[in-house]
Amino acid sequence: MRLLEHVPLRTCLGCGKRATKGTLIRFTRPAGGTLQLGLDAATGRGGYIHRDQACWRQFATRKGLLRSLRCNVDRPERVALIEQITQNEPVASLG
């Protein structure tokens, strides 16, 4: 009997859909810091978002607590993260 390989799934903080970890962009928020693009080994609370502008827009306009980060993140900080992503990541779609 062959065992299936475990594929880690994460939830996009923009659209809320689950996807494989490798298809999402990871970001972190170190203790007392601001949101920043992160590597898998980066310290601090982390979250994931699709490489899709629609998800970026949803993330930037959301209100309230980001449960994966265990804190509230204000809109200017979310917009600043999206600007970082825009400069550093390929875009999946323009819709």
C-alpha positions in Angstrom: 0.0 0.0 0.0 1.4 3.4 -1.1 1.1 6.3 1.3 0.1 9.6 -0.2 2.5 12.5 0.4 1.1 15.2 2.7 0.5 18.5 0.9 0.2 21.5 3.3 -2.8 23.7 2.8 -3.2 27.3 3.9 -6.0 29.8 3.8 -5.7 33.0 1.7 -6.4 36.0 3.9 -7.9 37.8 0.8 -10.5 35.5 -0.5 -10.6 32.9 2.3 -10.1 29.9 0.0 -7.7 27.1 0.8 -4.7 26.4 -1.5 -1.4 24.5 -1.4 1.2 26.4 0.6 3.5 26.6 -2.5 1.0 28.6 -4.5 0.5 31.4 -1.9 2.7 34.3 -0.8 3.7 34.3 2.8 3.9 37.4 5.0 4.8 37.8 8.6 4.3 40.3 11.4 7.2 40.1 13.9 6.3 41.0 17.5 5.8 44.8 17.6 6.6 45.2 13.9 4.7 45.8 10.7 3.6 43.4 8.0 6.4 42.2 5.6 7.0 39.6 3.0 8.4 36.6 4.7 10.2 33.4 4.0 8.9 30.1 5.4 11.5 30.3 8.2 10.7 34.0 9.1 9.8 34.6 12.7 6.6 36.1 13.8 3.0 35.4 13.2 2.3 34.7 9.5 -0.4 34.7 6.9 -0.8 33.7 3.2 -2.4 35.4 0.2 -2.8 34.3 -3.4 -0.7 35.8 -6.2 -3.9 37.4 -7.6 -4.8 41.1 -7.5 -8.4 40.4 -6.7 -7.2 38.7 -3.4 -4.9 41.7 -2.8 -7.8 44.1 -3.1 -10.0 42.0 -0.8 -7.2 41.8 1.8 -6.5 45.6 1.7 -10.2 46.5 2.2 -11.1 43.9 4.9 -11.8 45.1 8.4 -11.1 43.6 11.7 -9.0 41.0 13.3 -6.6 38.8 11.2 -6.9 35.6 13.2 -3.7 34.0 11.9 -1.8 37.1 13.0 -3.8 37.3 16.3 -4.1 41.1 16.0 -5.9 43.9 14.2 -4.0 45.3 11.2 -5.1 48.8 10.0 -5.8 49.5 6.4 -2.6 51.6 5.7 -0.4 48.7 6.9 -2.3 46.3 4.6 -2.0 48.6 1.6 1.8 48.9 2.3 2.1 45.1 2.3 0.2 44.9 -1.1 2.7 47.5 -2.5 5.6 45.3 -1.4 3.9 42.3 -3.0 3.3 44.3 -6.2 7.0 45.2 -6.5 8.3 41.7 -5.7 5.8 39.1 -7.0 4.5 38.0 -10.5 0.8 38.7 -10.9 -1.5 35.7 -11.6 -4.4 37.8 -13.0 -5.5 41.3 -13.5 -9.2 40.7 -12.5 
